[in-house]
Amino acid sequence: MTRYAQIEAVRQKFAHGEVSIGSWMQIPDSSIAEILGRAGYDWVAVDLEHGTMGERVLPDLFRALELGGTLPLARLPEGTARDCKRALDAGAGGVILPMIQSAAQLSSLVSACAWPPVGTRGVGFSRANLFGGDFDQYRDGEARAPLVIAMIEHIEAVANIDEIVAVPGLDAIFIGPYDLSASMGLIGQFDHPDFRAAIEKVCQRSRAAGVPHGQHVVAPSPDALRASVEAGHQFIAYSMDAVFLRNAVQRPDIALVRAK
């Protein structure tokens, strides 16, 4: 399946009310990417905001994910046209845009992700089109419509949610609870009624506009994943490489000693 076919497969899931489950990468290692790429996820987002990877490792990470039939995405470090171009040229099938706060901001970045005549992104040979080998195929498909996910992680975005979800070219929104709670002066207080009301508003307005919403289930828990699906989320990141590893390497004898 081509990268563009994978993008369209995610969109078809959204259109049919189904759930697309992916995962997250913060460690810049192609072997980890290869393992995640064969783990059965629809997509894996390479985290350029909080992870430690630089641009030079992106092609290898994306190749390793694609080996297993997994769509590579990039969570950008910032919402800039340059970040969009660099990630997509390296072979990301789509971008997760951080800290979206207004429709005008999002609309500008949607344009920055697509080649003309749809958008304003610079055209050229790159790894994404096999350095010109797949130029026509890329131009007529993926370059016109990469997957675009907007992160809602500020109270200003909550206030502007109706306008944000109405932006053409937006595929889904993704809630960032830590930054959102911080913007409300409630860092990590996810049970606070004001925070819960903000989340509910985002989800309700997104559903009303026919835009899928999603979240990150950070702790690898099937029960938490099930709860996220039951809450109506359609774009779900299930844990991340560092958390999978951290949980797996805990010394088992410590738990045995403490149990005595």
N, C-alpha and C positions, 0 to 999 in steps of 0.2 A: 504494500500500500504506500502510495506517495505521501509526502508530508501534507500536501494540500488535501488529499483524500482523508487523512487523519483529522485535519482541521474541520472539514465538512462533517465527519463522523461525530465529532463533539457537538457541532451545531445541530445535527439531526437529533441527538439525544435531548438537547435543550428543547427543540421544537416539539418533541413527543412527550415532554414532561418527565424525562428520565434523568438519572443522576450520572454525572461524569466525575469519577474519582481519580485523583492523581496523587503525587507526593512532592517532596521538596528536597532540594540539595543545597547544602552550605559548605561542603568540603570539596575543594577543587581537585578531584581525583577521578580519572577516567575509568578506573576499575570499579569504583563505587557507582559511577554512572552506568556502567555496563550491567552491574547487578540489579540496580533499580530498574533499568530498561527492560529487564527480563522478568520483572516481578508482577506483571499483569496490569499495570496502571494505564489509564488512557494517556496520561501526560505526566511529565515531571518538570517542575519549575526550578530553574537554576537561580539561586538567590544572589543577585548582584548588589543588593542593598545592605544586607547584614552578613552575607557570606564573605569568604576571603578570596574569591576567585577574581582574576583580572581578565581583560579582554582576550589575551593571547591563548588562554586555555579553553575558551568557549567552543571553537570548532571541534576539539577532541571530545569534550563533554557531550556535545550535541550528537556527534557521530556514534559515541558509545550508547547513548540512549536510543538512537534510531536503529541500532543493531538488533535490539529486542522488540522493535515495532512500537516504540513509545514516542509520542509527540514531545519534542523539546520546547519548553517555554522559558522565558526569562523574566524574572521580577527585576525591574530596572532599579538602578541606584537612585535616580531622580527622574522626574517627569520632564525630560528634555528631548528635543528633536534629535540631537546627537546620540543620546542613549538608545532611542528607538532604532535609528539607522544602524548603529554598530551591532546591536543584538540581532536584528533581523538579517543583516548582511552576513553575519557569522553562521546563520542557519536556524535561528529560533523560528518556530512556527507561529509564534504570537508573543505578546508582551502582557505583563501584569504591571499596571501603572500605579506607582505609589502616590499617596496623599493628594488624590483628586478632590478639589473643593468647589469647582464650578463647572457649568456646562461649557463656557468659553474655553477654559483650560483643557477640558477633555476633547472638545471638538478640534482644537489645534493639534493635539497629539494623535488623534485618529487620522488626521490628514498627514501628519508626519510619518505615519507607519505605511502608507500606501503610495505606490508609484502613480505618476500622472497617467491618465486624466482624473483618476479618482482622488489622488492626494498630491502631496508636495515632496515626498521623499526622493532623494537623489537616486538616479538610475545608473547602474554600472555592473560590471562583472564582479562577482563575489563568490564566496563559498556557497551561499544560499542557492545560486543558479549554476553551480559547478563551474564557476569562472567563465561563464558564457556557454558552456556545453548544453545547458538546459534553459537558455535564455528565454526562448519563446514560450515554453511551457510555464516557466516561472512568471513571466510578464502577464500571461493571460489568466493566471489563477491566483496563486499565493500572494504575489506582489500587489494585487488589487485588494485583497481581503484577508490579511493575517488575523489571527484571533486577538481580540482586544478585550482585556479585563481591567476594570477600574477599581482601585482600592478605595473604600470608604473608611477613612480612619481619622476624621476630624469633625468636630461638632458643626463646623461651617458647611461641611458636605451634607450633614443630616438636614440642615436648614434648606439646602439647595437640591435635595434629592430628586424632587419632581423634574427639575430642569436637567439634571445629570442623566437620569435614566431615559430621557427623551432624545439624547444625542444619537444621530444615525451612525451606524458602524460599531456601536457598543455591543459586545456579545454577552457580558455578564458583569456583575459587581461582586466584589470580594471584601468582606468586612475585616478590618484590622482592629481587634478589640483593645490591644494595649495602647496604641497611639490615640484611639478614639477616647478611651477612658482618661488618658493623660490630658487631652484637650479639654476635658470637662472638669479637671481637677480631682479626678477619682481614679488615680493610677491603680489598675488591677482590681478595682472594686466591681467585679462583674455582676454581683448580686444587688448592687445599689439600684433602687427603683428608677432613678433618672437615667442610668445607663441602660437598663433593660427597656425603658420606654423608647430610648433613642434607637436601639437595635430593632425593636418591633416596628417603629416607624419606617426605617430603611427597608425592612423586609416587606411590609405591607405595600409601600409605594412602588417598590420594585416589581412585585407580583402584579399589581394593578396595571403597570406599564408593559407587562409581558416580558420583563427582563429577568433572567435567572439570577439568584443570589447565592453566595457561598461563604464558606468559612474554613479555617484551618483547625483540624482536630489534631492538636500537637502531641498529646500522649497517645501512643498506639494502643487504642482500646476499641475492640469491636462494638462494645456497648455504647461508647461515645459516638462512634461512627453511625450506629443505628439511630441514635437520638438525633444526630444532625440531619440524617435523611428524613426522619419523621417530622422534623421541624420545617421541612420544605426546602432545604438547601439542595441545589443542583450542581454546584461546582465546589467540590470538597477536596482539600489537600489533606491527605492522611499521613500525619507525622512528618519526619524528615530524617535524612541520613544520620546526622549527629545524635538524635534522640534514639533512633533504632540501635545505634552502636553503644551509646551510653547505657541504655537499659540492659543490653545483652552482656556487657562485660563486667557487671557488678559481681564482686566475689561471692560465690554461693555459700562459702563457709561462714561468712559474716552473719547471714540470715540464720544459719544453723546454730551458731553460737548464741545469738540473741534469743533464739527460741527456747534455749535450755533454762 
